[in-house]
Amino acid sequence: QVQLLQSGGGLVQPGGSLRLSCAASGRAYGYTMAWFRQPPGKGREFVAAIKRASGGTSYATSLKGRFTISRDNARNTLDLQMSSLKPEATAVYYCAATSSGLITSSLGRDQLYDYWGQGTQVTVSS
């Protein structure tokens, strides 16, 4: 059993940066972890993921180069560094984890993740 506790988020101006963190209780070293987001009035969408074994990463195409996902297995933490933020990044962001060994093409499928953080609001506005 893994519990995920998120921190960070808030209000940032367009072009600014923000860092989200997710602390996992229990042993999350062997888990694939990811970030998803849900914009106002829309469904949940994939942001980025990092594989459990290789540490390989995957990003939503539109976010590559601006968002960076990282994990610290010793501290059981997952981070998302967001830069050059645009208003359309406004959403509730969720971290997620699964013990399944997902292939790259499946990393963006939210139904395959077993554990979820509580969500944190990110608002990009001037």
Contacts in CASP RR format, 6 or more apart in sequence:
PFRMAT RR
TARGET T0000
AUTHOR 0000-0000-0000
METHOD contacts of the structure
MODEL  1
QVQLLQSGGGLVQPGGSLRLSCAASGRAYGYTMAWFRQPPGKGREFVAAI
KRASGGTSYATSLKGRFTISRDNARNTLDLQMSSLKPEATAVYYCAATSS
GLITSSLGRDQLYDYWGQGTQVTVSS
1 26 0 8 1.000
2 24 0 8 1.000
2 25 0 8 1.000
2 26 0 8 1.000
2 27 0 8 1.000
2 28 0 8 1.000
2 31 0 8 1.000
2 97 0 8 1.000
2 114 0 8 1.000
2 115 0 8 1.000
3 24 0 8 1.000
3 25 0 8 1.000
3 26 0 8 1.000
3 115 0 8 1.000
4 22 0 8 1.000
4 23 0 8 1.000
4 24 0 8 1.000
4 25 0 8 1.000
4 95 0 8 1.000
4 96 0 8 1.000
4 97 0 8 1.000
4 115 0 8 1.000
4 116 0 8 1.000
4 117 0 8 1.000
4 118 0 8 1.000
5 22 0 8 1.000
5 23 0 8 1.000
5 24 0 8 1.000
5 25 0 8 1.000
5 117 0 8 1.000
5 118 0 8 1.000
6 20 0 8 1.000
6 21 0 8 1.000
6 22 0 8 1.000
6 23 0 8 1.000
6 93 0 8 1.000
6 94 0 8 1.000
6 95 0 8 1.000
6 117 0 8 1.000
6 118 0 8 1.000
6 119 0 8 1.000
6 120 0 8 1.000
7 20 0 8 1.000
7 21 0 8 1.000
7 22 0 8 1.000
7 23 0 8 1.000
7 120 0 8 1.000
8 18 0 8 1.000
8 19 0 8 1.000
8 20 0 8 1.000
8 21 0 8 1.000
8 120 0 8 1.000
9 18 0 8 1.000
9 20 0 8 1.000
9 93 0 8 1.000
9 120 0 8 1.000
9 121 0 8 1.000
9 122 0 8 1.000
10 18 0 8 1.000
10 120 0 8 1.000
10 121 0 8 1.000
10 122 0 8 1.000
10 123 0 8 1.000
11 123 0 8 1.000
11 125 0 8 1.000
12 18 0 8 1.000
12 85 0 8 1.000
12 122 0 8 1.000
12 123 0 8 1.000
12 124 0 8 1.000
13 124 0 8 1.000
13 125 0 8 1.000
13 126 0 8 1.000
14 85 0 8 1.000
14 86 0 8 1.000
14 87 0 8 1.000
14 124 0 8 1.000
14 125 0 8 1.000
14 126 0 8 1.000
15 83 0 8 1.000
15 84 0 8 1.000
15 85 0 8 1.000
15 86 0 8 1.000
15 124 0 8 1.000
16 83 0 8 1.000
16 84 0 8 1.000
16 85 0 8 1.000
16 124 0 8 1.000
17 81 0 8 1.000
17 82 0 8 1.000
17 83 0 8 1.000
17 84 0 8 1.000
17 85 0 8 1.000
18 82 0 8 1.000
18 85 0 8 1.000
18 122 0 8 1.000
19 79 0 8 1.000
19 80 0 8 1.000
19 81 0 8 1.000
19 82 0 8 1.000
20 35 0 8 1.000
20 79 0 8 1.000
20 80 0 8 1.000
20 82 0 8 1.000
20 93 0 8 1.000
20 95 0 8 1.000
20 120 0 8 1.000
20 122 0 8 1.000
21 77 0 8 1.000
21 78 0 8 1.000
21 79 0 8 1.000
21 80 0 8 1.000
22 33 0 8 1.000
22 35 0 8 1.000
22 77 0 8 1.000
22 78 0 8 1.000
22 79 0 8 1.000
22 80 0 8 1.000
22 95 0 8 1.000
22 117 0 8 1.000
23 75 0 8 1.000
23 76 0 8 1.000
23 77 0 8 1.000
24 31 0 8 1.000
24 33 0 8 1.000
24 76 0 8 1.000
24 77 0 8 1.000
24 78 0 8 1.000
24 97 0 8 1.000
25 76 0 8 1.000
26 76 0 8 1.000
27 76 0 8 1.000
28 73 0 8 1.000
28 76 0 8 1.000
28 97 0 8 1.000
29 52 0 8 1.000
29 73 0 8 1.000
29 76 0 8 1.000
30 52 0 8 1.000
30 53 0 8 1.000
30 99 0 8 1.000
31 52 0 8 1.000
31 97 0 8 1.000
31 98 0 8 1.000
31 99 0 8 1.000
31 115 0 8 1.000
32 49 0 8 1.000
32 50 0 8 1.000
32 51 0 8 1.000
32 52 0 8 1.000
32 97 0 8 1.000
32 98 0 8 1.000
32 99 0 8 1.000
32 100 0 8 1.000
32 101 0 8 1.000
32 102 0 8 1.000
32 107 0 8 1.000
33 49 0 8 1.000
33 50 0 8 1.000
33 52 0 8 1.000
33 71 0 8 1.000
33 78 0 8 1.000
33 95 0 8 1.000
33 96 0 8 1.000
33 97 0 8 1.000
34 46 0 8 1.000
34 47 0 8 1.000
34 48 0 8 1.000
34 49 0 8 1.000
34 50 0 8 1.000
34 69 0 8 1.000
34 95 0 8 1.000
34 96 0 8 1.000
34 97 0 8 1.000
34 107 0 8 1.000
34 108 0 8 1.000
34 113 0 8 1.000
35 47 0 8 1.000
35 48 0 8 1.000
35 49 0 8 1.000
35 69 0 8 1.000
35 78 0 8 1.000
35 80 0 8 1.000
35 93 0 8 1.000
35 94 0 8 1.000
35 95 0 8 1.000
35 96 0 8 1.000
36 44 0 8 1.000
36 45 0 8 1.000
36 46 0 8 1.000
36 47 0 8 1.000
36 93 0 8 1.000
36 94 0 8 1.000
36 96 0 8 1.000
36 108 0 8 1.000
36 110 0 8 1.000
37 44 0 8 1.000
37 45 0 8 1.000
37 47 0 8 1.000
37 89 0 8 1.000
37 91 0 8 1.000
37 92 0 8 1.000
37 93 0 8 1.000
37 94 0 8 1.000
37 122 0 8 1.000
38 44 0 8 1.000
38 45 0 8 1.000
38 91 0 8 1.000
38 92 0 8 1.000
38 94 0 8 1.000
39 45 0 8 1.000
39 88 0 8 1.000
39 90 0 8 1.000
39 91 0 8 1.000
40 90 0 8 1.000
40 91 0 8 1.000
44 94 0 8 1.000
44 110 0 8 1.000
45 60 0 8 1.000
46 60 0 8 1.000
46 107 0 8 1.000
46 108 0 8 1.000
46 109 0 8 1.000
46 110 0 8 1.000
47 59 0 8 1.000
47 60 0 8 1.000
47 63 0 8 1.000
47 67 0 8 1.000
47 69 0 8 1.000
47 80 0 8 1.000
47 93 0 8 1.000
48 57 0 8 1.000
48 58 0 8 1.000
48 59 0 8 1.000
48 60 0 8 1.000
48 63 0 8 1.000
48 67 0 8 1.000
48 68 0 8 1.000
48 69 0 8 1.000
48 80 0 8 1.000
49 57 0 8 1.000
49 58 0 8 1.000
49 69 0 8 1.000
49 102 0 8 1.000
49 107 0 8 1.000
49 108 0 8 1.000
50 56 0 8 1.000
50 57 0 8 1.000
50 58 0 8 1.000
50 69 0 8 1.000
50 70 0 8 1.000
50 71 0 8 1.000
50 78 0 8 1.000
51 57 0 8 1.000
51 101 0 8 1.000
51 102 0 8 1.000
51 104 0 8 1.000
51 107 0 8 1.000
52 99 0 8 1.000
52 101 0 8 1.000
53 101 0 8 1.000
55 71 0 8 1.000
57 69 0 8 1.000
58 104 0 8 1.000
58 107 0 8 1.000
58 108 0 8 1.000
59 65 0 8 1.000
59 67 0 8 1.000
59 69 0 8 1.000
66 82 0 8 1.000
66 83 0 8 1.000
66 84 0 8 1.000
66 85 0 8 1.000
67 80 0 8 1.000
67 81 0 8 1.000
67 82 0 8 1.000
67 83 0 8 1.000
68 80 0 8 1.000
68 81 0 8 1.000
69 78 0 8 1.000
69 79 0 8 1.000
69 80 0 8 1.000
70 78 0 8 1.000
70 79 0 8 1.000
70 81 0 8 1.000
71 77 0 8 1.000
71 78 0 8 1.000
71 79 0 8 1.000
72 79 0 8 1.000
78 95 0 8 1.000
78 97 0 8 1.000
80 93 0 8 1.000
80 95 0 8 1.000
82 89 0 8 1.000
82 122 0 8 1.000
85 122 0 8 1.000
85 124 0 8 1.000
86 124 0 8 1.000
87 124 0 8 1.000
87 125 0 8 1.000
88 124 0 8 1.000
89 122 0 8 1.000
89 124 0 8 1.000
90 122 0 8 1.000
90 123 0 8 1.000
90 124 0 8 1.000
90 125 0 8 1.000
91 121 0 8 1.000
91 122 0 8 1.000
92 119 0 8 1.000
92 120 0 8 1.000
92 121 0 8 1.000
92 122 0 8 1.000
93 119 0 8 1.000
93 120 0 8 1.000
93 121 0 8 1.000
93 122 0 8 1.000
94 116 0 8 1.000
94 117 0 8 1.000
94 119 0 8 1.000
94 120 0 8 1.000
95 116 0 8 1.000
95 117 0 8 1.000
95 119 0 8 1.000
96 110 0 8 1.000
96 113 0 8 1.000
96 115 0 8 1.000
96 116 0 8 1.000
96 117 0 8 1.000
97 113 0 8 1.000
97 114 0 8 1.000
97 115 0 8 1.000
98 112 0 8 1.000
98 113 0 8 1.000
98 114 0 8 1.000
98 115 0 8 1.000
99 114 0 8 1.000
100 112 0 8 1.000
100 114 0 8 1.000
102 109 0 8 1.000
102 112 0 8 1.000
106 112 0 8 1.000
END
